[in-house]
Structure formats: C-alpha cells, structure tokens
C-alpha cells in the first residue's frame, strides 16, 4: 500500500469528533455506538449514543440496528481498543462503520457535551 492509499483508507474508516458533531448538526444519518460496558455508559457517554458492549455484539444483539446509516463506534479513547473491537465486529456483520478517533476523551477535549444515563449534561457542549 502506498501513502495515498493508506491515507484514503484511514479516512474511509475513521472519523473525528468535529466531523461527527457536524454530521449530527446537519442531520446526516449516523448512529453512535458506545462499545464500553453498561457501567461506563451509564456514568458518561455522548448524547444520543446506544450502548452495545463489544463483548456482546452478535447477529441477535444487532438485529434492530439500521443497515442504511453509518455507525460510529467509540470507547474511552486512545488507551482503549473497545472501539476497534466494536467496529470490527459490526463490519463483520455487514454494517457501514467508522471508528471515532480519540473516543470519548477527545470528544470532551474538543468541548462537546456528554451525558449520564439520566440525561444530565456533564460538559459545556461548546462547539469547537
């Protein structure tokens, strides 16, 4: 693989927080998938995300997910490979999926809001 092909592939399979926020803001169809444990999800996640722990992904647990929209997998951040595991399993099941670069950590560093299970905003939600 040459450099150009490498970077084209990287952009085809990864997305950053700004691009996710812009797609959500403009109404482009995507679905955030939090691949962490239900405990981590309950403590803090990205608003609108669904919790699908990567260890539980199967044909049965993904039966209700839409096949006609982009799924964006994420976990805690660069020290966690849960988003990679989530993205791989979803891709193996035929879903269009990208991995959120930097996960929840970079989402927050970029100033976007997070939420707890009860819907309480945890961060400012400033757009960067």
N, CA, C and O atoms as a Tinker XYZ file with bonds, in Angstrom:
   512  protein
     1  N      0.860000   -1.176000    0.000000    73     2
     2  CA     0.000000    0.000000    0.000000    64     1     3
     3  C      0.903000    1.235000    0.000000    63     2     4     5
     4  O      1.846000    1.319000    0.786000    81     3
     5  N      0.613000    2.181000   -0.875000    73     3     6
     6  CA     1.385000    3.421000   -0.881000    64     5     7
     7  C      0.754000    4.441000    0.071000    63     6     8     9
     8  O     -0.299000    4.194000    0.659000    81     7
     9  N      1.415000    5.583000    0.209000    73     7    10
    10  CA     0.932000    6.602000    1.158000    64     9    11
    11  C     -0.479000    7.075000    0.845000    63    10    12    13
    12  O     -1.314000    7.190000    1.742000    81    11
    13  N     -0.740000    7.343000   -0.405000    73    11    14
    14  CA    -2.055000    7.883000   -0.759000    64    13    15
    15  C     -3.143000    6.876000   -0.426000    63    14    16    17
    16  O     -4.162000    7.237000    0.163000    81    15
    17  N     -2.940000    5.634000   -0.792000    73    15    18
    18  CA    -3.928000    4.596000   -0.485000    64    17    19
    19  C     -4.101000    4.445000    1.024000    63    18    20    21
    20  O     -5.218000    4.251000    1.504000    81    19
    21  N     -3.002000    4.533000    1.773000    73    19    22
    22  CA    -3.077000    4.423000    3.233000    64    21    23
    23  C     -3.964000    5.525000    3.813000    63    22    24    25
    24  O     -4.862000    5.250000    4.609000    81    23
    25  N     -3.710000    6.772000    3.412000    73    23    26
    26  CA    -4.479000    7.876000    3.980000    64    25    27
    27  C     -5.927000    7.877000    3.496000    63    26    28    29
    28  O     -6.825000    8.275000    4.239000    81    27
    29  N     -6.163000    7.441000    2.273000    73    27    30
    30  CA    -7.542000    7.313000    1.810000    64    29    31
    31  C     -8.283000    6.259000    2.628000    63    30    32    33
    32  O     -9.439000    6.458000    3.005000    81    31
    33  N     -7.619000    5.146000    2.900000    73    31    34
    34  CA    -8.241000    4.090000    3.706000    64    33    35
    35  C     -8.488000    4.575000    5.127000    63    34    36    37
    36  O     -9.536000    4.292000    5.707000    81    35
    37  N     -7.538000    5.299000    5.685000    73    35    38
    38  CA    -7.691000    5.819000    7.045000    64    37    39
    39  C     -8.929000    6.717000    7.143000    63    38    40    41
    40  O     -9.715000    6.599000    8.083000    81    39
    41  N     -9.094000    7.607000    6.174000    73    39    42
    42  CA   -10.257000    8.493000    6.183000    64    41    43
    43  C    -11.557000    7.744000    5.909000    63    42    44    45
    44  O    -12.625000    8.180000    6.339000    81    43
    45  N    -11.476000    6.636000    5.207000    73    43    46
    46  CA   -12.680000    5.849000    4.926000    64    45    47
    47  C    -13.187000    5.127000    6.166000    63    46    48    49
    48  O    -14.368000    4.790000    6.250000    81    47
    49  N    -12.297000    4.887000    7.135000    73    47    50
    50  CA   -12.668000    4.063000    8.285000    64    49    51
    51  C    -12.562000    4.765000    9.629000    63    50    52    53
    52  O    -12.868000    4.163000   10.659000    81    51
    53  N    -12.136000    6.018000    9.644000    73    51    54
    54  CA   -12.041000    6.789000   10.886000    64    53    55
    55  C    -12.759000    8.124000   10.710000    63    54    56    57
    56  O    -12.914000    8.627000    9.597000    81    55
    57  N    -13.191000    8.677000   11.835000    73    55    58
    58  CA   -13.883000    9.966000   11.829000    64    57    59
    59  C    -13.498000   10.690000   13.111000    63    58    60    61
    60  O    -13.272000   10.049000   14.137000    81    59
    61  N    -13.420000   12.012000   13.066000    73    59    62
    62  CA   -13.081000   12.756000   14.286000    64    61    63
    63  C    -14.320000   13.413000   14.883000    63    62    64    65
    64  O    -15.392000   13.413000   14.278000    81    63
    65  N    -14.159000   13.962000   16.061000    73    63    66
    66  CA   -15.313000   14.497000   16.783000    64    65    67
    67  C    -15.962000   15.679000   16.057000    63    66    68    69
    68  O    -17.185000   15.820000   16.082000    81    67
    69  N    -15.166000   16.518000   15.417000    73    67    70
    70  CA   -15.741000   17.650000   14.694000    64    69    71
    71  C    -16.647000   17.154000   13.580000    63    70    72    73
    72  O    -17.761000   17.651000   13.418000    81    71
    73  N    -16.172000   16.165000   12.801000    73    71    74
    74  CA   -16.985000   15.627000   11.709000    64    73    75
    75  C    -18.272000   14.986000   12.218000    63    74    76    77
    76  O    -19.326000   15.131000   11.597000    81    75
    77  N    -18.192000   14.278000   13.343000    73    75    78
    78  CA   -19.400000   13.680000   13.934000    64    77    79
    79  C    -20.374000   14.785000   14.342000    63    78    80    81
    80  O    -21.562000   14.721000   14.024000    81    79
    81  N    -19.866000   15.797000   15.048000    73    79    82
    82  CA   -20.731000   16.889000   15.501000    64    81    83
    83  C    -21.375000   17.608000   14.323000    63    82    84    85
    84  O    -22.552000   17.962000   14.386000    81    83
    85  N    -20.621000   17.827000   13.251000    73    83    86
    86  CA   -21.166000   18.481000   12.063000    64    85    87
    87  C    -22.248000   17.623000   11.399000    63    86    88    89
    88  O    -23.285000   18.134000   10.977000    81    87
    89  N    -21.993000   16.323000   11.314000    73    87    90
    90  CA   -23.000000   15.453000   10.707000    64    89    91
    91  C    -24.270000   15.419000   11.543000    63    90    92    93
    92  O    -25.375000   15.411000   11.000000    81    91
    93  N    -24.116000   15.400000   12.870000    73    91    94
    94  CA   -25.291000   15.438000   13.740000    64    93    95
    95  C    -26.018000   16.769000   13.605000    63    94    96    97
    96  O    -27.248000   16.804000   13.550000    81    95
    97  N    -25.265000   17.865000   13.550000    73    95    98
    98  CA   -25.841000   19.207000   13.456000    64    97    99
    99  C    -26.626000   19.387000   12.158000    63    98   100   101
   100  O    -27.674000   20.032000   12.144000    81    99
   101  N    -26.114000   18.817000   11.076000    73    99   102
   102  CA   -26.755000   18.999000    9.775000    64   101   103
   103  C    -27.768000   17.900000    9.445000    63   102   104   105
   104  O    -28.344000   17.887000    8.357000    81   103
   105  N    -27.979000   16.986000   10.382000    73   103   106
   106  CA   -28.991000   15.961000   10.188000    64   105   107
   107  C    -28.584000   14.807000    9.293000    63   106   108   109
   108  O    -29.443000   14.063000    8.819000    81   107
   109  N    -27.287000   14.643000    9.052000    73   107   110
   110  CA   -26.829000   13.500000    8.261000    64   109   111
   111  C    -26.990000   12.240000    9.098000    63   110   112   113
   112  O    -26.699000   12.247000   10.294000    81   111
   113  N    -27.449000   11.164000    8.481000    73   111   114
   114  CA   -27.735000    9.959000    9.263000    64   113   115
   115  C    -26.484000    9.238000    9.751000    63   114   116   117
   116  O    -25.665000    8.771000    8.959000    81   115
   117  N    -26.357000    9.161000   11.057000    73   115   118
   118  CA   -25.337000    8.336000   11.683000    64   117   119
   119  C    -25.839000    7.926000   13.045000    63   118   120   121
   120  O    -26.717000    8.568000   13.621000    81   119
   121  N    -25.276000    6.855000   13.551000    73   119   122
   122  CA   -25.678000    6.336000   14.852000    64   121   123
   123  C    -24.432000    6.051000   15.661000    63   122   124   125
   124  O    -23.581000    5.265000   15.244000    81   123
   125  N    -24.319000    6.685000   16.812000    73   123   126
   126  CA   -23.172000    6.489000   17.699000    64   125   127
   127  C    -23.351000    5.214000   18.502000    63   126   128   129
   128  O    -24.405000    4.988000   19.097000    81   127
   129  N    -22.315000    4.376000   18.516000    73   127   130
   130  CA   -22.338000    3.110000   19.244000    64   129   131
   131  C    -21.233000    3.123000   20.285000    63   130   132   133
   132  O    -20.050000    3.111000   19.944000    81   131
   133  N    -21.616000    3.149000   21.550000    73   131   134
   134  CA   -20.674000    3.104000   22.670000    64   133   135
   135  C    -20.389000    1.635000   22.965000    63   134   136   137
   136  O    -21.256000    0.916000   23.464000    81   135
   137  N    -19.176000    1.194000   22.656000    73   135   138
   138  CA   -18.803000   -0.205000   22.809000    64   137   139
   139  C    -18.294000   -0.569000   24.186000    63   138   140   141
   140  O    -17.803000   -1.681000   24.385000    81   139
   141  N    -18.398000    0.342000   25.143000    73   139   142
   142  CA   -17.920000    0.084000   26.504000    64   141   143
   143  C    -18.966000   -0.665000   27.327000    63   142   144   145
   144  O    -20.069000   -0.939000   26.855000    81   143
   145  N    -18.605000   -0.982000   28.540000    73   143   146
   146  CA   -19.525000   -1.686000   29.443000    64   145   147
   147  C    -20.739000   -0.819000   29.758000    63   146   148   149
   148  O    -20.707000    0.400000   29.590000    81   147
   149  N    -21.801000   -1.460000   30.215000    73   147   150
   150  CA   -23.005000   -0.711000   30.580000    64   149   151
   151  C    -22.741000    0.210000   31.773000    63   150   152   153
   152  O    -23.375000    1.259000   31.889000    81   151
   153  N    -21.829000   -0.157000   32.644000    73   151   154
   154  CA   -21.469000    0.694000   33.794000    64   153   155
   155  C    -20.799000    1.977000   33.314000    63   154   156   157
   156  O    -21.146000    3.067000   33.767000    81   155
   157  N    -19.840000    1.850000   32.398000    73   155   158
   158  CA   -19.156000    3.027000   31.861000    64   157   159
   159  C    -20.134000    3.907000   31.090000    63   158   160   161
   160  O    -20.102000    5.131000   31.209000    81   159
   161  N    -20.999000    3.283000   30.303000    73   159   162
   162  CA   -22.011000    4.006000   29.539000    64   161   163
   163  C    -22.926000    4.799000   30.466000    63   162   164   165
   164  O    -23.230000    5.960000   30.191000    81   163
   165  N    -23.366000    4.182000   31.562000    73   163   166
   166  CA   -24.276000    4.852000   32.496000    64   165   167
   167  C    -23.618000    6.057000   33.155000    63   166   168   169
   168  O    -24.293000    7.036000   33.474000    81   167
   169  N    -22.305000    5.993000   33.361000    73   167   170
   170  CA   -21.602000    7.084000   34.022000    64   169   171
   171  C    -21.421000    8.294000   33.106000    63   170   172   173
   172  O    -21.550000    9.437000   33.543000    81   171
   173  N    -21.121000    8.031000   31.825000    73   171   174
   174  CA   -20.893000    9.135000   30.891000    64   173   175
   175  C    -20.798000    8.590000   29.476000    63   174   176   177
   176  O    -20.143000    7.579000   29.223000    81   175
   177  N    -21.466000    9.281000   28.557000    73   175   178
   178  CA   -21.411000    8.903000   27.146000    64   177   179
   179  C    -21.719000   10.124000   26.296000    63   178   180   181
   180  O    -21.948000   11.215000   26.819000    81   179
   181  N    -21.724000    9.936000   24.992000    73   179   182
   182  CA   -22.085000   11.007000   24.059000    64   181   183
   183  C    -23.607000   11.004000   23.911000    63   182   184   185
   184  O    -24.204000    9.943000   23.730000    81   183
   185  N    -24.237000   12.170000   23.986000    73   183   186
   186  CA   -25.691000   12.224000   23.853000    64   185   187
   187  C    -26.174000   11.521000   22.582000    63   186   188   189
   188  O    -25.615000   11.713000   21.502000    81   187
   189  N    -27.208000   10.715000   22.728000    73   187   190
   190  CA   -27.795000   10.005000   21.616000    64   189   191
   191  C    -27.157000    8.662000   21.301000    63   190   192   193
   192  O    -27.659000    7.919000   20.457000    81   191
   193  N    -26.056000    8.345000   21.971000    73   191   194
   194  CA   -25.368000    7.082000   21.704000    64   193   195
   195  C    -26.157000    5.896000   22.241000    63   194   196   197
   196  O    -26.869000    6.000000   23.240000    81   195
   197  N    -26.014000    4.766000   21.551000    73   195   198
   198  CA   -26.553000    3.498000   22.027000    64   197   199
   199  C    -25.422000    2.712000   22.662000    63   198   200   201
   200  O    -24.282000    2.769000   22.200000    81   199
   201  N    -25.729000    1.991000   23.702000    73   199   202
   202  CA   -24.725000    1.143000   24.346000    64   201   203
   203  C    -24.815000   -0.266000   23.788000    63   202   204   205
   204  O    -25.856000   -0.919000   23.864000    81   203
   205  N    -23.702000   -0.721000   23.225000    73   203   206
   206  CA   -23.598000   -2.075000   22.701000    64   205   207
   207  C    -22.191000   -2.569000   23.038000    63   206   208   209
   208  O    -21.286000   -2.480000   22.208000    81   207
   209  N    -22.003000   -3.091000   24.262000    73   207   210
   210  CA   -20.669000   -3.549000   24.669000    64   209   211
   211  C    -20.104000   -4.533000   23.637000    63   210   212   213
   212  O    -20.782000   -5.472000   23.219000    81   211
   213  N    -18.858000   -4.301000   23.238000    73   211   214
   214  CA   -18.276000   -5.094000   22.156000    64   213   215
   215  C    -18.295000   -6.585000   22.450000    63   214   216   217
   216  O    -18.367000   -7.390000   21.521000    81   215
   217  N    -18.233000   -6.971000   23.704000    73   215   218
   218  CA   -18.248000   -8.396000   24.053000    64   217   219
   219  C    -19.604000   -9.054000   23.778000    63   218   220   221
   220  O    -19.702000  -10.280000   23.729000    81   219
   221  N    -20.645000   -8.242000   23.601000    73   219   222
   222  CA   -21.991000   -8.788000   23.397000    64   221   223
   223  C    -22.465000   -8.720000   21.948000    63   222   224   225
   224  O    -23.575000   -9.156000   21.643000    81   223
   225  N    -21.649000   -8.187000   21.061000    73   223   226
   226  CA   -22.097000   -7.991000   19.683000    64   225   227
   227  C    -22.257000   -9.330000   18.969000    63   226   228   229
   228  O    -21.357000  -10.169000   18.942000    81   227
   229  N    -23.451000   -9.489000   18.391000    73   227   230
   230  CA   -23.783000  -10.707000   17.643000    64   229   231
   231  C    -24.889000  -10.372000   16.656000    63   230   232   233
   232  O    -25.395000   -9.250000   16.632000    81   231
   233  N    -25.254000  -11.334000   15.858000    73   231   234
   234  CA   -26.374000  -11.147000   14.937000    64   233   235
   235  C    -27.625000  -10.768000   15.728000    63   234   236   237
   236  O    -28.373000   -9.881000   15.318000    81   235
   237  N    -27.852000  -11.430000   16.848000    73   235   238
   238  CA   -29.046000  -11.168000   17.647000    64   237   239
   239  C    -29.041000   -9.779000   18.281000    63   238   240   241
   240  O    -30.059000   -9.088000   18.252000    81   239
   241  N    -27.905000   -9.358000   18.857000    73   239   242
   242  CA   -27.868000   -8.071000   19.560000    64   241   243
   243  C    -27.853000   -6.882000   18.618000    63   242   244   245
   244  O    -28.076000   -5.750000   19.047000    81   243
   245  N    -27.591000   -7.127000   17.327000    73   243   246
   246  CA   -27.575000   -6.031000   16.353000    64   245   247
   247  C    -28.761000   -6.070000   15.399000    63   246   248   249
   248  O    -28.823000   -5.284000   14.454000    81   247
   249  N    -29.694000   -6.970000   15.636000    73   247   250
   250  CA   -30.820000   -7.158000   14.714000    64   249   251
   251  C    -31.638000   -5.887000   14.499000    63   250   252   253
   252  O    -32.190000   -5.691000   13.416000    81   251
   253  N    -31.725000   -5.031000   15.500000    73   251   254
   254  CA   -32.543000   -3.821000   15.364000    64   253   255
   255  C    -31.747000   -2.617000   14.854000    63   254   256   257
   256  O    -32.328000   -1.550000   14.658000    81   255
   257  N    -30.446000   -2.755000   14.635000    73   255   258
   258  CA   -29.654000   -1.633000   14.143000    64   257   259
   259  C    -29.914000   -1.415000   12.655000    63   258   260   261
   260  O    -30.072000   -2.375000   11.901000    81   259
   261  N    -29.957000   -0.153000   12.237000    73   259   262
   262  CA   -30.223000    0.137000   10.826000    64   261   263
   263  C    -29.012000   -0.185000    9.945000    63   262   264   265
   264  O    -27.875000    0.131000   10.295000    81   263
   265  N    -29.268000   -0.805000    8.822000    73   263   266
   266  CA   -28.190000   -1.115000    7.864000    64   265   267
   267  C    -27.981000    0.028000    6.872000    63   266   268   269
   268  O    -27.034000    0.008000    6.086000    81   267
   269  N    -28.867000    1.024000    6.911000    73   267   270
   270  CA   -28.813000    2.097000    5.927000    64   269   271
   271  C    -28.200000    3.394000    6.455000    63   270   272   273
   272  O    -28.358000    4.452000    5.845000    81   271
   273  N    -27.507000    3.314000    7.577000    73   271   274
   274  CA   -26.840000    4.519000    8.074000    64   273   275
   275  C    -25.475000    4.154000    8.625000    63   274   276   277
   276  O    -25.210000    3.005000    8.977000    81   275
   277  N    -24.624000    5.151000    8.691000    73   275   278
   278  CA   -23.272000    4.973000    9.204000    64   277   279
   279  C    -23.316000    4.779000   10.714000    63   278   280   281
   280  O    -23.964000    5.551000   11.421000    81   279
   281  N    -22.635000    3.758000   11.208000    73   279   282
   282  CA   -22.461000    3.557000   12.640000    64   281   283
   283  C    -21.079000    4.084000   13.007000    63   282   284   285
   284  O    -20.105000    3.834000   12.296000    81   283
   285  N    -20.994000    4.814000   14.120000    73   283   286
   286  CA   -19.724000    5.350000   14.593000    64   285   287
   287  C    -19.438000    4.728000   15.954000    63   286   288   289
   288  O    -20.128000    5.000000   16.936000    81   287
   289  N    -18.408000    3.888000   15.992000    73   287   290
   290  CA   -18.041000    3.174000   17.211000    64   289   291
   291  C    -17.062000    4.004000   18.031000    63   290   292   293
   292  O    -16.157000    4.639000   17.489000    81   291
   293  N    -17.263000    3.988000   19.359000    73   291   294
   294  CA   -16.309000    4.680000   20.235000    64   293   295
   295  C    -16.193000    3.969000   21.568000    63   294   296   297
   296  O    -17.038000    3.158000   21.949000    81   295
   297  N    -15.102000    4.306000   22.273000    73   295   298
   298  CA   -14.859000    3.824000   23.631000    64   297   299
   299  C    -14.252000    4.995000   24.411000    63   298   300   301
   300  O    -14.515000    6.153000   24.086000    81   299
   301  N    -13.445000    4.705000   25.436000    73   299   302
   302  CA   -12.874000    5.772000   26.254000    64   301   303
   303  C    -11.929000    6.678000   25.478000    63   302   304   305
   304  O    -12.006000    7.901000   25.602000    81   303
   305  N    -11.047000    6.102000   24.687000    73   303   306
   306  CA   -10.082000    6.917000   23.963000    64   305   307
   307  C     -8.883000    6.115000   23.515000    63   306   308   309
   308  O     -8.971000    4.906000   23.302000    81   307
   309  N     -7.758000    6.801000   23.374000    73   307   310
   310  CA    -6.590000    6.177000   22.757000    64   309   311
   311  C     -5.978000    5.056000   23.587000    63   310   312   313
   312  O     -5.211000    4.260000   23.046000    81   311
   313  N     -6.277000    4.963000   24.846000    73   311   314
   314  CA    -5.760000    3.871000   25.672000    64   313   315
   315  C     -6.675000    2.665000   25.700000    63   314   316   317
   316  O     -6.452000    1.736000   26.476000    81   315
   317  N     -7.702000    2.665000   24.866000    73   315   318
   318  CA    -8.729000    1.618000   24.872000    64   317   319
   319  C     -8.935000    1.119000   23.445000    63   318   320   321
   320  O     -8.985000    1.919000   22.511000    81   319
   321  N     -9.055000   -0.193000   23.270000    73   319   322
   322  CA    -9.312000   -0.703000   21.926000    64   321   323
   323  C    -10.751000   -1.208000   21.761000    63   322   324   325
   324  O    -11.054000   -1.931000   20.812000    81   323
   325  N    -11.626000   -0.824000   22.684000    73   323   326
   326  CA   -13.027000   -1.230000   22.600000    64   325   327
   327  C    -13.710000   -0.724000   21.344000    63   326   328   329
   328  O    -14.567000   -1.415000   20.792000    81   327
   329  N    -13.353000    0.462000   20.881000    73   327   330
   330  CA   -13.974000    0.979000   19.658000    64   329   331
   331  C    -13.514000    0.187000   18.442000    63   330   332   333
   332  O    -14.295000   -0.052000   17.521000    81   331
   333  N    -12.259000   -0.217000   18.436000    73   331   334
   334  CA   -11.746000   -1.029000   17.326000    64   333   335
   335  C    -12.435000   -2.383000   17.309000    63   334   336   337
   336  O    -12.828000   -2.869000   16.248000    81   335
   337  N    -12.582000   -2.991000   18.474000    73   335   338
   338  CA   -13.274000   -4.280000   18.566000    64   337   339
   339  C    -14.740000   -4.142000   18.133000    63   338   340   341
   340  O    -15.275000   -5.001000   17.432000    81   339
   341  N    -15.372000   -3.053000   18.560000    73   339   342
   342  CA   -16.764000   -2.792000   18.186000    64   341   343
   343  C    -16.881000   -2.612000   16.680000    63   342   344   345
   344  O    -17.739000   -3.224000   16.044000    81   343
   345  N    -16.025000   -1.777000   16.111000    73   343   346
   346  CA   -16.071000   -1.510000   14.675000    64   345   347
   347  C    -15.822000   -2.780000   13.869000    63   346   348   349
   348  O    -16.510000   -3.032000   12.880000    81   347
   349  N    -14.853000   -3.572000   14.282000    73   347   350
   350  CA   -14.555000   -4.817000   13.571000    64   349   351
   351  C    -15.748000   -5.761000   13.576000    63   350   352   353
   352  O    -16.125000   -6.298000   12.534000    81   351
   353  N    -16.340000   -5.963000   14.743000    73   351   354
   354  CA   -17.474000   -6.888000   14.839000    64   353   355
   355  C    -18.669000   -6.394000   14.031000    63   354   356   357
   356  O    -19.353000   -7.187000   13.384000    81   355
   357  N    -18.923000   -5.080000   14.066000    73   355   358
   358  CA   -20.037000   -4.535000   13.290000    64   357   359
   359  C    -19.774000   -4.662000   11.793000    63   358   360   361
   360  O    -20.682000   -4.995000   11.031000    81   359
   361  N    -18.548000   -4.403000   11.369000    73   359   362
   362  CA   -18.197000   -4.545000    9.956000    64   361   363
   363  C    -18.346000   -6.001000    9.512000    63   362   364   365
   364  O    -18.822000   -6.269000    8.409000    81   363
   365  N    -17.946000   -6.928000   10.359000    73   363   366
   366  CA   -18.083000   -8.348000   10.029000    64   365   367
   367  C    -19.542000   -8.752000    9.863000    63   366   368   369
   368  O    -19.854000   -9.715000    9.163000    81   367
   369  N    -20.434000   -8.005000   10.516000    73   367   370
   370  CA   -21.874000   -8.281000   10.403000    64   369   371
   371  C    -22.532000   -7.493000    9.267000    63   370   372   373
   372  O    -23.750000   -7.546000    9.095000    81   371
   373  N    -21.730000   -6.768000    8.498000    73   371   374
   374  CA   -22.252000   -6.091000    7.313000    64   373   375
   375  C    -22.662000   -4.645000    7.489000    63   374   376   377
   376  O    -23.299000   -4.080000    6.600000    81   375
   377  N    -22.317000   -4.028000    8.607000    73   375   378
   378  CA   -22.666000   -2.628000    8.839000    64   377   379
   379  C    -21.583000   -1.705000    8.282000    63   378   380   381
   380  O    -20.405000   -2.060000    8.267000    81   379
   381  N    -21.987000   -0.527000    7.827000    73   379   382
   382  CA   -21.044000    0.527000    7.479000    64   381   383
   383  C    -20.640000    1.193000    8.790000    63   382   384   385
   384  O    -21.494000    1.707000    9.512000    81   383
   385  N    -19.355000    1.188000    9.101000    73   383   386
   386  CA   -18.915000    1.672000   10.404000    64   385   387
   387  C    -17.598000    2.424000   10.290000    63   386   388   389
   388  O    -16.721000    2.078000    9.498000    81   387
   389  N    -17.491000    3.462000   11.107000    73   387   390
   390  CA   -16.241000    4.199000   11.270000    64   389   391
   391  C    -15.920000    4.228000   12.756000    63   390   392   393
   392  O    -16.806000    4.097000   13.600000    81   391
   393  N    -14.654000    4.400000   13.057000    73   391   394
   394  CA   -14.187000    4.481000   14.442000    64   393   395
   395  C    -13.933000    5.942000   14.787000    63   394   396   397
   396  O    -13.269000    6.652000   14.031000    81   395
   397  N    -14.454000    6.395000   15.920000    73   395   398
   398  CA   -14.259000    7.769000   16.379000    64   397   399
   399  C    -12.846000    7.921000   16.937000    63   398   400   401
   400  O    -12.502000    7.310000   17.948000    81   399
   401  N    -12.038000    8.733000   16.276000    73   399   402
   402  CA   -10.671000    8.959000   16.739000    64   401   403
   403  C    -10.676000    9.591000   18.122000    63   402   404   405
   404  O    -11.372000   10.578000   18.357000    81   403
   405  N     -9.906000    9.026000   19.028000    73   403   406
   406  CA    -9.783000    9.584000   20.366000    64   405   407
   407  C    -10.944000    9.305000   21.290000    63   406   408   409
   408  O    -10.877000    9.626000   22.477000    81   407
   409  N    -12.011000    8.713000   20.773000    73   407   410
   410  CA   -13.142000    8.297000   21.591000    64   409   411
   411  C    -13.764000    9.396000   22.429000    63   410   412   413
   412  O    -13.741000   10.573000   22.070000    81   411
   413  N    -14.316000    8.982000   23.550000    73   411   414
   414  CA   -14.984000    9.897000   24.472000    64   413   415
   415  C    -14.024000   10.968000   24.985000    63   414   416   417
   416  O    -14.416000   12.121000   25.168000    81   415
   417  N    -12.777000   10.592000   25.214000    73   415   418
   418  CA   -11.782000   11.543000   25.726000    64   417   419
   419  C    -11.616000   12.738000   24.781000    63   418   420   421
   420  O    -11.695000   13.888000   25.213000    81   419
   421  N    -11.387000   12.465000   23.498000    73   419   422
   422  CA   -11.195000   13.573000   22.555000    64   421   423
   423  C    -12.492000   14.300000   22.270000    63   422   424   425
   424  O    -12.466000   15.497000   21.985000    81   423
   425  N    -13.621000   13.623000   22.336000    73   423   426
   426  CA   -14.915000   14.288000   22.207000    64   425   427
   427  C    -15.019000   15.394000   23.267000    63   426   428   429
   428  O    -15.412000   16.521000   22.965000    81   427
   429  N    -14.661000   15.051000   24.511000    73   427   430
   430  CA   -14.725000   16.029000   25.606000    64   429   431
   431  C    -13.652000   17.104000   25.445000    63   430   432   433
   432  O    -13.923000   18.283000   25.674000    81   431
   433  N    -12.434000   16.711000   25.053000    73   431   434
   434  CA   -11.355000   17.690000   24.857000    64   433   435
   435  C    -11.729000   18.720000   23.801000    63   434   436   437
   436  O    -11.312000   19.875000   23.887000    81   435
   437  N    -12.508000   18.315000   22.808000    73   435   438
   438  CA   -12.953000   19.235000   21.768000    64   437   439
   439  C    -14.134000   20.092000   22.216000    63   438   440   441
   440  O    -14.620000   20.923000   21.449000    81   439
   441  N    -14.602000   19.896000   23.455000    73   439   442
   442  CA   -15.618000   20.765000   24.037000    64   441   443
   443  C    -17.054000   20.339000   23.817000    63   442   444   445
   444  O    -17.974000   21.117000   24.069000    81   443
   445  N    -17.263000   19.118000   23.354000    73   443   446
   446  CA   -18.634000   18.660000   23.122000    64   445   447
   447  C    -19.227000   18.062000   24.392000    63   446   448   449
   448  O    -18.507000   17.539000   25.243000    81   447
   449  N    -20.537000   18.145000   24.507000    73   447   450
   450  CA   -21.252000   17.698000   25.700000    64   449   451
   451  C    -21.244000   16.175000   25.823000    63   450   452   453
   452  O    -21.188000   15.444000   24.834000    81   451
   453  N    -21.304000   15.734000   27.062000    73   451   454
   454  CA   -21.543000   14.330000   27.367000    64   453   455
   455  C    -22.755000   14.263000   28.273000    63   454   456   457
   456  O    -23.247000   15.289000   28.743000    81   455
   457  N    -23.227000   13.076000   28.512000    73   455   458
   458  CA   -24.411000   12.909000   29.324000    64   457   459
   459  C    -24.283000   11.639000   30.161000    63   458   460   461
   460  O    -23.539000   10.726000   29.805000    81   459
   461  N    -25.004000   11.589000   31.258000    73   459   462
   462  CA   -25.135000   10.369000   32.046000    64   461   463
   463  C    -26.439000    9.705000   31.621000    63   462   464   465
   464  O    -27.241000   10.313000   30.913000    81   463
   465  N    -26.650000    8.498000   32.035000    73   463   466
   466  CA   -27.849000    7.746000   31.629000    64   465   467
   467  C    -29.125000    8.538000   31.897000    63   466   468   469
   468  O    -30.075000    8.456000   31.119000    81   467
   469  N    -29.159000    9.296000   32.976000    73   467   470
   470  CA   -30.375000   10.028000   33.290000    64   469   471
   471  C    -30.547000   11.294000   32.461000    63   470   472   473
   472  O    -31.515000   12.033000   32.638000    81   471
   473  N    -29.599000   11.544000   31.552000    73   471   474
   474  CA   -29.733000   12.677000   30.656000    64   473   475
   475  C    -29.134000   13.970000   31.155000    63   474   476   477
   476  O    -29.234000   14.993000   30.477000    81   475
   477  N    -28.520000   13.957000   32.308000    73   475   478
   478  CA   -27.911000   15.172000   32.864000    64   477   479
   479  C    -26.665000   15.535000   32.066000    63   478   480   481
   480  O    -25.779000   14.697000   31.895000    81   479
   481  N    -26.583000   16.766000   31.578000    73   479   482
   482  CA   -25.405000   17.206000   30.846000    64   481   483
   483  C    -24.217000   17.272000   31.804000    63   482   484   485
   484  O    -24.334000   17.779000   32.920000    81   483
   485  N    -23.082000   16.759000   31.358000    73   483   486
   486  CA   -21.888000   16.743000   32.199000    64   485   487
   487  C    -20.837000   17.752000   31.760000    63   486   488   489
   488  O    -19.987000   18.130000   32.567000    81   487
   489  N    -20.865000   18.196000   30.519000    73   487   490
   490  CA   -19.885000   19.156000   29.998000    64   489   491
   491  C    -20.612000   20.317000   29.342000    63   490   492   493
   492  O    -21.831000   20.299000   29.176000    81   491
   493  N    -19.834000   21.325000   28.974000    73   491   494
   494  CA   -20.422000   22.561000   28.477000    64   493   495
   495  C    -21.167000   22.406000   27.166000    63   494   496   497
   496  O    -22.160000   23.099000   26.944000    81   495
   497  N    -20.719000   21.514000   26.290000    73   495   498
   498  CA   -21.339000   21.383000   24.985000    64   497   499
   499  C    -20.905000   22.441000   23.994000    63   498   500   501
   500  O    -21.528000   22.615000   22.947000    81   499
   501  N    -19.825000   23.156000   24.328000    73   499   502
   502  CA   -19.294000   24.155000   23.417000    64   501   503
   503  C    -18.835000   23.492000   22.140000    63   502   504   505
   504  O    -18.242000   22.414000   22.181000    81   503
   505  N    -19.099000   24.115000   21.011000    73   503   506
   506  CA   -18.643000   23.549000   19.732000    64   505   507
   507  C    -17.288000   24.131000   19.401000    63   506   508   509
   508  O    -17.047000   25.329000   19.547000    81   507
   509  N    -16.399000   23.244000   18.946000    73   507   510
   510  CA   -15.035000   23.698000   18.637000    64   509   511
   511  C    -14.683000   23.534000   17.220000    63   510   512
   512  O    -13.570000   23.872000   16.817000    81   511
